[in-house]
Amino acid sequence: MSEAARPPARRWVWFLPLVVFAALTLLFLFRLFAGDPSKLPSALIGKPAPALTLQPVEGLMDEGKPMPGFGPADLATGKPVLVNVFASWCAPCHQEHPFLMDLAKAGRIGMIGLNYKDKPENARRFLGRLGNPYSRVGADPDGRNAIEWGVYGVPETFLVDGKGIIVFKHVGPLTPEIIRDRLEPAIKAAGG
């Protein structure tokens, strides 16, 4: 059967892959530019922080003593605690680190690190080179604990009030503007 004699219903089948590809491309572009990923909702806001115990990063020292991991009791201290999910391989983690150091120097809140899918030697080198703003750092080498926190990727930052309730979440690197406009008000509201 020649091309001209082919029924018209079958000709459109040749264009179907092109139509599907165009639709997927439009969907991808819409999702890429449609919103701010830092404003992703968190089902954990207003709920207790996950009751997990994270082991310390192997070999991480603080003033000659092993730096501890963290657990539920470290999140219900009576004052707000910032939990920052970071990794040495994460470029935005390097960008936000000076701002975490500034927050730690201010001393208004506790600071805990959750080291995500990282090798201990890389985490030690990262904190050794850039400074360690954390009082505790828990290791999450396979990322399972981060799933319990609802982590999409790194960096992410959570503010836990003095009772162990998550009151704030930020996806992406902290910036001076985010700290000033979103985090500081959350710290004040949490009693810090």
C-alpha positions as CSV (number, residue, x, y, z in Angstrom):
1,M,0.0,0.0,0.0
2,S,1.5,3.3,-1.0
3,E,1.8,6.3,1.3
4,A,-1.0,8.1,-0.5
5,A,-3.3,5.2,-0.2
6,R,-2.6,4.7,3.6
7,P,-5.7,5.6,5.7
8,P,-5.6,9.0,7.3
9,A,-6.1,7.6,10.8
10,R,-2.7,5.9,10.7
11,R,-0.7,9.0,9.6
12,W,-1.1,10.8,12.9
13,V,0.5,7.9,14.7
14,W,3.8,9.0,13.2
15,F,3.4,12.4,15.0
16,L,2.4,10.9,18.4
17,P,6.0,10.7,19.7
18,L,6.6,14.3,18.8
19,V,3.4,15.4,20.5
20,V,4.3,13.5,23.7
21,F,7.8,14.9,23.7
22,A,6.5,18.5,23.3
23,A,4.0,17.9,26.1
24,L,6.7,16.6,28.5
25,T,9.0,19.5,27.6
26,L,6.3,22.0,28.4
27,L,5.6,20.3,31.7
28,F,9.3,20.2,32.6
29,L,9.7,23.9,31.8
30,F,6.6,24.8,33.7
31,R,7.8,23.0,36.8
32,L,11.3,24.4,36.4
33,F,10.2,28.0,36.4
34,A,6.8,27.8,38.2
35,G,7.9,28.4,41.8
36,D,10.4,28.8,44.5
37,P,11.7,25.4,45.7
38,S,12.6,27.0,49.1
39,K,8.8,27.3,49.8
40,L,8.1,23.6,49.5
41,P,5.6,22.6,52.1
42,S,6.6,20.4,55.0
43,A,4.2,18.0,56.7
44,L,6.4,18.2,59.8
45,I,5.7,21.9,60.6
46,G,4.0,22.0,64.0
47,K,4.8,18.3,64.8
48,P,7.5,16.8,67.0
49,A,11.0,16.4,65.4
50,P,11.7,12.8,64.4
51,A,12.7,10.7,67.4
52,L,16.0,9.5,65.9
53,T,19.4,9.0,67.4
54,L,22.2,9.8,65.0
55,Q,25.7,8.5,65.7
56,P,28.5,11.1,65.6
57,V,30.6,11.6,62.5
58,E,33.5,9.3,63.0
59,G,36.7,11.0,64.1
60,L,35.1,14.5,64.3
61,M,36.7,16.4,67.2
62,D,35.9,19.6,69.0
63,E,38.6,21.1,71.3
64,G,40.3,17.7,71.5
65,K,37.1,15.8,72.4
66,P,34.9,13.7,70.1
67,M,32.0,15.7,68.8
68,P,28.7,13.9,69.8
69,G,25.9,12.9,67.5
70,F,22.4,13.8,68.5
71,G,19.0,12.5,69.6
72,P,15.6,13.6,70.7
73,A,16.7,15.0,74.0
74,D,19.1,17.4,72.2
75,L,16.1,18.9,70.3
76,A,13.9,19.6,73.4
77,T,16.3,21.8,75.4
78,G,14.0,24.6,76.3
79,K,15.6,26.9,73.7
80,P,15.3,26.9,69.9
81,V,17.7,24.6,68.0
82,L,18.6,24.9,64.3
83,V,19.1,21.6,62.5
84,N,21.1,22.0,59.3
85,V,21.3,19.2,56.8
86,F,24.7,19.5,55.0
87,A,27.3,17.6,53.0
88,S,30.8,18.3,52.0
89,W,30.0,17.6,48.3
90,C,27.2,20.2,48.3
91,A,28.2,23.5,46.6
92,P,25.3,25.5,48.2
93,C,26.3,24.1,51.6
94,H,29.7,25.9,51.1
95,Q,27.8,29.1,50.1
96,E,25.6,29.1,53.3
97,H,28.3,28.1,55.7
98,P,29.6,31.6,56.6
99,F,26.0,32.5,57.6
100,L,25.8,29.5,59.8
101,M,29.0,30.5,61.5
102,D,27.6,34.0,62.1
103,L,24.4,32.4,63.7
104,A,26.6,30.2,65.9
105,K,28.7,33.2,67.1
106,A,25.5,35.1,68.0
107,G,24.7,32.2,70.4
108,R,20.9,32.8,70.5
109,I,20.1,29.3,69.4
110,G,21.6,25.8,69.5
111,M,23.1,24.5,66.2
112,I,23.1,20.9,65.2
113,G,24.4,19.4,62.0
114,L,23.0,16.4,60.1
115,N,25.7,15.2,57.8
116,Y,24.0,13.7,54.8
117,K,25.4,10.9,52.6
118,D,28.9,11.9,53.3
119,K,32.2,10.2,54.1
120,P,33.5,10.9,57.6
121,E,36.9,12.2,56.3
122,N,35.1,14.6,53.9
123,A,32.8,15.9,56.6
124,R,35.9,16.4,58.9
125,R,37.8,18.2,56.2
126,F,34.8,20.4,55.3
127,L,34.2,21.5,58.9
128,G,37.9,21.8,59.6
129,R,38.5,24.1,56.6
130,L,35.3,26.3,57.0
131,G,34.8,26.1,60.7
132,N,32.3,24.2,62.8
133,P,29.2,26.1,63.8
134,Y,27.6,23.0,65.4
135,S,27.5,21.8,69.0
136,R,26.6,18.3,67.7
137,V,26.9,16.6,64.3
138,G,25.0,13.4,63.5
139,A,26.0,11.2,60.6
140,D,23.5,9.9,58.1
141,P,25.7,8.0,55.7
142,D,22.8,6.3,53.8
143,G,20.3,9.2,54.0
144,R,17.6,7.2,55.8
145,N,17.4,9.6,58.8
146,A,17.0,12.6,56.4
147,I,13.9,10.9,54.9
148,E,12.3,10.9,58.4
149,W,13.0,14.7,58.5
150,G,11.3,15.1,55.1
151,V,14.5,16.2,53.4
152,Y,14.3,16.8,49.6
153,G,18.0,17.5,49.2
154,V,20.9,19.5,50.7
155,P,21.1,22.0,52.2
156,E,17.9,22.2,54.3
157,T,17.4,23.9,57.6
158,F,14.9,23.2,60.3
159,L,14.1,25.3,63.4
160,V,12.9,23.2,66.4
161,D,11.4,25.1,69.3
162,G,12.4,24.4,72.9
163,K,9.8,21.7,73.2
164,G,11.1,19.7,70.2
165,I,8.4,20.9,67.7
166,I,9.5,21.8,64.2
167,V,8.4,25.4,63.6
168,F,10.3,26.4,60.4
169,K,11.9,24.7,57.4
170,H,13.9,26.2,54.6
171,V,15.0,24.3,51.5
172,G,18.2,25.5,49.9
173,P,21.0,27.6,51.1
174,L,20.5,30.2,53.8
175,T,21.2,33.8,52.7
176,P,21.3,37.0,54.7
177,E,17.9,37.9,53.3
178,I,16.3,34.6,54.2
179,I,17.9,34.8,57.7
180,R,16.6,38.3,58.2
181,D,13.2,38.0,56.6
182,R,12.2,34.4,57.5
183,L,14.5,32.7,60.0
184,E,14.9,35.5,62.5
185,P,11.2,36.0,62.9
186,A,10.8,32.3,63.4
187,I,13.5,32.3,66.0
188,K,11.8,35.2,67.9
189,A,8.5,33.4,67.7
190,A,10.1,30.2,69.1
191,G,11.5,32.1,72.1
192,G,15.1,32.7,70.9
